[in-house]
Amino acid sequence: MNYLFVVAHPDDESDAAGGTISKLIKEGNNVAVAIMVSKAAARRNLSATLSEDEREAMEILGVKKIYHADFPNIKMNTVPHLELVQYIESCIEDFGAEIIITHHPTDMNNDHVMTSYAAQTACRLFQRKPDIPRLKKFMYMETPSSTEWALDTSSRRFMPNFYVEIGREGLVIKMKALKAYKGVIRPYPHPRSEKAYEGLAAYRGCQAGCNYAEAFELVFGAD
């Protein structure tokens, strides 16, 4: 299967789904990551070696196909929606994506929201181009320090209904990839602390009756 992870920033792929990405690749699936804001210039404690950090993290996860866009960081809401959609569509077409995983549309981070809306629209590409197969699955992922900060009570928040068991091995790989990004890991009790990541993986595993897991919300599709 061809899995396309559409993320706003470098590190989002490891943050939300590092264990899953590694597992999918080890199982023989093809995984590509499309990054909408490659430079993340407004990020606090921005690493001077962000490109190298990303390359190292992707190597740890096993990702070989990466798409880079250069939309403005924390300003994606200033970009015409159509441009965001067309970029994601180009990735879908080039990669032959069968499954898309992206941010939840109620995340606190606005770049995540814009990425999610654009991916939602792009998933209908098969209706506009009959030669493009329809997607088999579309899912939202959980991004610590953003998804849990969905404060808009008028919107439906992240409700996991799909879990991927990553085990201790997957958690170790996830943390190794995250640590490749300088300045991402914070002291506990920050949600991006090593202890918090382990706690979340353990909690999601308990929900699914397995040993450490990452949680997703399946929008459409089935196994």
Buried (B, 14 or more C-beta within 10 A) or exposed (E): EBBBBBBBBBBBBBBBBBBBBBBBBEEEBBBBBBBBBBBBEEBEEBBEEBEEBBBBBBEBBBBEBBBBBEBBBBBBEEBEEEEBBBBBBBBBBEBEBBBBBBBBBBBBBBBBBBBBBBBBBBBEBEEEEEEBEEBBBBBBBBBBBBBBBBEEEEEEBBEBEBBBBBBEBBBBBBBBBBBBBBBBBBEEEEBBBBEBBBBBBBEBBEEBEBBBBBBBBBBEBEE
